[in-house]
Amino acid sequence: MIRAVFVDGRLWLLSDAGELSAIEPSGSEREPQHLPEPALDLCVSHGQPQVVTGEEATAWTIRTRAANGTWATTGDVPRHDDRLIAMRCADSGMTTLLSHTRLIEMDGQGRTRSVDLQGTLPPGIVSATYDDEGALYVAINGGEWGGGLQRIDRLTGTVTPIERKGADICSGPLNGACDPVNGITAEPWNPRCLAVAVGLVHMMAHGRIVQVCGNDIRELYAKPYVSAFGAEFFRNAPSKETTPFFGLIASGGSLWAAGTDGLYRIDASGKATMRPLPAFKTIGGGSRSASTIR
């Protein structure tokens, strides 16, 4: 699964094969969605799931699910021999498409604006996006090769890495060469600042929640962690592992982060409380765990 959203009372899942499905909260099976083409990405627009299709076509097609369950075409975006890597929906009705060479914006009337990227995005999967009036922030998970956080200027297309490295290899609170980023959100106590989730399990594990306020980048929260491999590797020395985080949202004045060992609630001071994840249930070949955030 490459994307998941909860909207219209259901969990919507998109696989890397372009298969879209939905699960009722108390359901025991996935309900396949029948689209004319495989979906490339998924987001939420005006309270309904929205997808982009057209991997082999001359144009990408934006499709939005209507209240009666049908899929309406919102607009088409001609391709320029580029490859789509992400889509983002905004509350304003704006849909943003990101390819490896362009940033394309489509308004609610289907009008588009495109700007060429000035710079290259690092390899990896776009795990999350966040936008403000001037920029699109892109979280990239490149696995053991890092990924990091990138800022794309909406007017110029300039790509800028957001990072602060340390003196040693892979050190620093946000190091694009070593840190896969898996979530972005605005801090509820200071919307001008972003919080990002870092997480990697590659033999050993590492992760943290990082605060980004302009050029000020610092660790907000991290917790020691011991994996099975790490316990053996650090048998005669203190473990250097930290909990990896793979999801992040803001709700109820707090940050909520999905770690490998539980769901964390983090406040403005960086203090965290953790609850274990509920038991996972296998549905349609995949596992899910349901938890209510209050």
Sequence and secondary structure as in RCSB ss.txt:
>XXXX:A:sequence
MIRAVFVDGRLWLLSDAGELSAIEPSGSEREPQHLPEPALDLCVSHGQPQVVTGEEATAWTIRTRAANGTWATTG
DVPRHDDRLIAMRCADSGMTTLLSHTRLIEMDGQGRTRSVDLQGTLPPGIVSATYDDEGALYVAINGGEWGGGLQ
RIDRLTGTVTPIERKGADICSGPLNGACDPVNGITAEPWNPRCLAVAVGLVHMMAHGRIVQVCGNDIRELYAKPY
VSAFGAEFFRNAPSKETTPFFGLIASGGSLWAAGTDGLYRIDASGKATMRPLPAFKTIGGGSRSASTIR
>XXXX:A:secstr
  EEEEETTEEEEE TTS EEEE TT SS EE   SS EEEEEEETTEEEEEE SSSSEEEEEEE TTS EEEEE
EEE  S  EEEEEE TTS EEEEESSEEEEE TTS EEEEE BS   SSEEEEEEE SSEEEEEEE GGG EEEE
EEETTT BEEEE B  SSTT SSB TTT  EEEEEEETTEEEEEEEEEEEESSSEEEEEEEEETTEEEEEE  B 
  HHHHHHTTTS    B  EEEEEEETTEEEEEETTEEEEE TTS EEEE     EEETTEEE      
